[in-house]
Amino acid sequence: MSEAALWQLAKKGIFGHLIRIENTSGSGTPDVHACFKGHETWIELKTAKGKWLHFRSSQISWFHKRVIGHDGACAVLWRDKDELCIAAARNVCCKLDYAIPAKDRKSCKIPTEKIEHEKFKKPWNWQKISEKLYGHIYKN
């Protein structure tokens, strides 16, 4: 599934007001900003290549600044066959020991099995998916 197709699926199912962010917003900025009942989160959409997720160095840097540095909310969403997978960006940052850098050193790939994540099988329960994306703040 392409990232564009994942966006089409996500914007129809995830609760709240979602905006796709263009690359001009800043290097490494996640693809989607979402807001529901006054709570906000960022979502990075990924197309898994086999059992790997690829990240640009700028994305990893953004995760560190926002999530590790300022306790911001951000998740990574990808589709694996008939499952949607969600990982907190914090869980990506914690698995950099498993990252394999690209030759140009501007990106890396991390095996999905090493990233703590939750899987949602078809038919997708968009309420549960939304709860996972917005985290504990969703329930307030």
C-alpha positions in Angstrom: 0.0 0.0 0.0 1.3 3.4 -0.9 1.6 6.2 1.6 -1.1 8.2 -0.4 -3.5 5.2 -0.2 -2.8 4.9 3.6 -3.6 8.6 4.0 -6.9 8.1 2.2 -7.7 5.2 4.5 -6.6 7.1 7.6 -8.5 10.3 7.0 -11.7 8.4 6.5 -11.4 6.3 9.7 -9.4 8.1 12.3 -11.5 10.3 14.6 -11.0 14.1 14.6 -9.7 16.8 12.3 -6.8 15.5 10.3 -4.5 17.6 8.1 -1.9 16.3 5.8 1.3 18.3 6.2 3.4 19.1 3.2 7.2 18.8 3.2 7.5 22.6 3.2 6.5 22.5 6.9 10.0 21.5 8.0 12.4 18.7 7.6 11.3 15.6 9.4 7.8 16.9 10.3 5.3 14.0 10.4 2.8 13.5 7.6 -0.4 14.2 9.6 -1.5 16.5 12.4 -4.7 15.3 14.1 -6.9 16.9 16.7 -9.9 15.4 18.5 -11.8 17.0 21.4 -9.0 19.4 22.1 -6.2 16.8 22.1 -3.6 16.7 19.4 -1.2 14.2 18.0 1.2 13.8 15.1 1.1 10.8 12.8 3.9 9.6 10.6 2.6 7.4 7.7 4.9 4.6 6.5 4.9 2.0 3.8 6.6 -1.1 5.2 9.2 -2.5 2.8 9.1 -6.2 3.7 9.6 -6.2 7.4 11.4 -2.9 7.6 10.4 0.7 8.2 12.6 3.4 6.6 13.1 6.7 8.3 15.0 9.8 7.2 17.5 11.1 9.8 15.4 14.3 10.0 12.4 12.2 11.0 14.3 10.5 13.8 15.6 13.9 14.9 12.1 15.4 14.9 10.9 12.4 17.1 13.7 13.0 19.6 13.0 16.8 19.8 9.3 16.6 20.1 8.6 13.3 21.9 11.7 12.7 24.0 12.6 16.3 24.6 9.1 17.8 25.1 6.9 14.8 25.8 4.8 15.4 22.6 2.4 13.0 21.2 3.5 11.3 17.9 2.8 7.8 16.4 3.9 5.9 13.4 1.1 4.2 11.4 1.7 1.5 8.7 -0.2 -1.2 7.0 1.0 -4.8 6.9 -1.3 -6.8 4.6 -4.7 -6.7 6.3 -3.4 -5.2 9.6 -2.9 -1.6 10.6 0.1 -1.2 12.9 0.7 1.6 15.3 3.8 2.4 17.3 4.5 5.4 19.5 7.4 7.4 18.0 9.1 7.0 21.4 9.3 3.2 20.6 11.1 4.0 17.3 13.6 6.2 19.1 14.3 3.4 21.6 15.2 0.9 18.9 17.9 2.8 17.0 20.4 0.1 18.1 18.7 -2.1 15.5 18.8 0.6 12.7 20.8 -0.1 9.6 22.0 3.1 8.1 21.7 3.8 4.4 24.9 4.3 2.4 24.3 8.1 2.3 23.8 8.1 6.1 20.7 10.3 5.6 18.3 7.5 6.4 18.0 4.2 8.1 15.8 1.1 8.3 14.5 -0.6 11.4 12.9 -4.1 11.5 9.2 -3.8 12.4 9.5 -6.8 14.8 11.9 -4.8 17.0 9.5 -1.8 17.3 6.9 -2.3 20.0 3.6 -1.8 18.3 -0.1 -2.8 18.3 -1.8 -4.5 15.4 -5.4 -4.0 14.3 -7.0 -6.6 12.1 -9.7 -6.1 9.5 -12.4 -5.1 9.9 -10.7 -2.1 11.6 -12.2 -0.8 14.8 -11.6 3.0 14.2 -12.5 3.9 17.8 -9.7 1.6 19.1 -7.3 2.8 16.5 -8.1 6.4 17.4 -7.7 5.7 21.1 -4.3 4.3 20.4 -3.2 7.2 18.2 -4.4 9.9 20.7 -3.1 7.9 23.7 -4.4 8.3 27.2 -5.5 11.8 26.6 -8.3 10.5 24.3 -10.2 9.2 27.3 -10.4 12.6 29.1 
